[in-house]
Structures are given as structure tokens and as C-alpha cells.
């Protein structure tokens, strides 16, 4: 497991963002009693997985995903879940300063020693990018010597080319059940991925290097900041 | 939701005509489309809680269906690919097109009260 932390703040825009990338790492921290706050900016209202035949409607989806999000947090051991009330797909169109302030308020309240979000420019979804930018900007305003650690999840196709190998590589096999339960909690969105995974296993894929083995993140590189100023 | 019954859906469209209504309209191939396949040109659009009044709404007989709403003042609302519909418990007419992969491709919704945020 990674180094001990006093308080962790996790900021992602969609229910299930926490599950794929970092739920194992978070479960390890929860197990040793580290307080974790998860600020989830939207309820994934615009998710496309509604099934065919559909199991819900565009208007019913957020209610389902809200319950899935709570169940995922239970599986991980996150006790402080904040649903921030933005709408899926619209995060980048909010006022940029308002976004920074939202994150600053959380930091001021919680005084985290570690913040986990996406890595700007390597996060694929526009909501991920907007979330990452807001978090980096908020942390940048803290004097360097007081800044919490900042880890970013990066999964763009050009991540290795741009960032090289991740410096945070965490073996999560001891909590793979918690991670599976977190991913499974988001079944309305992850059903097809979990099926693929089961199929891979049946076809004899090894357990090395799948969702349940290793989690990877990048320490934010302040010396290669994604923007000169904001 | 149910598979579109053209007659029933047409009646519902008629029931919202000439009233002030709120519209949700979206079409999408998913935020990850060009992440999974770089050859995909990713385009989508949605509008939500736009207020309007239509004088004539029609559903076409062939499936997946097209829906057209002709507005009073030379405007149009159009959706192609509608497969399912329901009148929900809040009296809103929800129409959607669900693709062969189980993913939403298009949605058109009509309500006399505003939709949630």
C-alpha cells in the first residue's frame, strides 16, 4: 500500500470514475482508518447505457446512479460522499473561477494530505479534463511548502508517450474484493465491462495486470504545469 | 419504456400540441467514441428545458421512427431513431432510441413542467 495519509480528498465528475481507477487504493486507506472524502461532481445524468430493452429512462438514470454511487462508497469504505449537483457533460461550461472555488472550499474544510483526481490533458472525457483543471488550479494557489500531494489518473491513448511510466504503482490484490464490489455497484454502467472481464478470464487470461491487480497514478508535475497561469 | 406503438404515440403527441412545453432533445455517440476508435468523428448535441409550442407533432410509421414537431413560428424539432416511449408518472412524454448495443442514441422528451436541472 502507499504511504500513510492524514486525510484524502477524491474529486471525480461521474459515479464510477472512482471505481475503475482508484477504488482499490482507497479501500486500502479505508481499511487502515484514513478518512476519505469523495466529491462527485455529477450523477452521470447523460450516461448512454440504458439497455435495450431499456431498464430506465434519461430522467430515471440519475436516481439509479445515485444509489449505485452510495453502494460503491460503502464497498470501498468511503464514509463522506459529497454530491456536488452539477450536470453530466456540462462541467467545462461552468464558470472556471467558480469551479476553482468549489475545490478550494473543500480543501479549506478538509485540509487533505492527498488529493486524487484526473491528470489534465490525459483524462479523455471533457468533464474529467474540467475537473482536473479545477483541482490543479485550486492546489496551485496553495504555497508550495503547504501543498497536499496531488495524484492524477491518466488513461488517454497517448499517456505513455506524454507522461512516461507512472510513478505511483500500487498492488491492490489484497483488496480486490472491495474493488470488484465497487465496480459491480455501478452495474448499470459497468455490466458490459464486467462481462468482458469474465470472458477474458474464461479464455485463460492470467490475473496479472487486470483491473484487480495494479492501480497506477501520476504525481502531478508542477515543473511541467499544464498552464502557465490562471 | 415500451416499443413505439405509432397510434398511441401519435395520440400523446397530439395531447401536447398547442401548449407551452419544455423539451429535452439529445443525440450522441458517446463521449468515449473517438477514445475507443480514433477514426470516429465524435459529434453530439443536447438541449434541455427549452420552452416552445408546436402546432403539429407527427411520428412516422416506419421503425426506428422519426418525430417531427412543427412550431408556430417557422421552427422545427426533429429526431430520428426513436424506438421506445412512455408517459411517465409525472405526465412527461419520454421518447428514446436505443441502439443495438444497448446504448441510448437519441432522446426527445416533452413536458408541461420543467425537467430537473
Boltz contact constraints between the chains, C-beta under 6 A:
constraints:
  - contact:
      token1: [A, 48]
      token2: [B, 30]
      max_distance: 6.0
  - contact:
      token1: [A, 48]
      token2: [B, 103]
      max_distance: 6.0
  - contact:
      token1: [A, 48]
      token2: [B, 104]
      max_distance: 6.0
  - contact:
      token1: [A, 49]
      token2: [B, 103]
      max_distance: 6.0
  - contact:
      token1: [A, 50]
      token2: [B, 104]
      max_distance: 6.0
  - contact:
      token1: [A, 51]
      token2: [B, 102]
      max_distance: 6.0
  - contact:
      token1: [A, 52]
      token2: [B, 98]
      max_distance: 6.0
  - contact:
      token1: [A, 52]
      token2: [B, 102]
      max_distance: 6.0
  - contact:
      token1: [A, 54]
      token2: [B, 1]
      max_distance: 6.0
  - contact:
      token1: [A, 54]
      token2: [B, 84]
      max_distance: 6.0
  - contact:
      token1: [A, 54]
      token2: [B, 98]
      max_distance: 6.0
  - contact:
      token1: [A, 57]
      token2: [B, 94]
      max_distance: 6.0
  - contact:
      token1: [A, 58]
      token2: [B, 107]
      max_distance: 6.0
  - contact:
      token1: [A, 87]
      token2: [B, 117]
      max_distance: 6.0
  - contact:
      token1: [A, 124]
      token2: [B, 35]
      max_distance: 6.0
  - contact:
      token1: [A, 125]
      token2: [B, 31]
      max_distance: 6.0
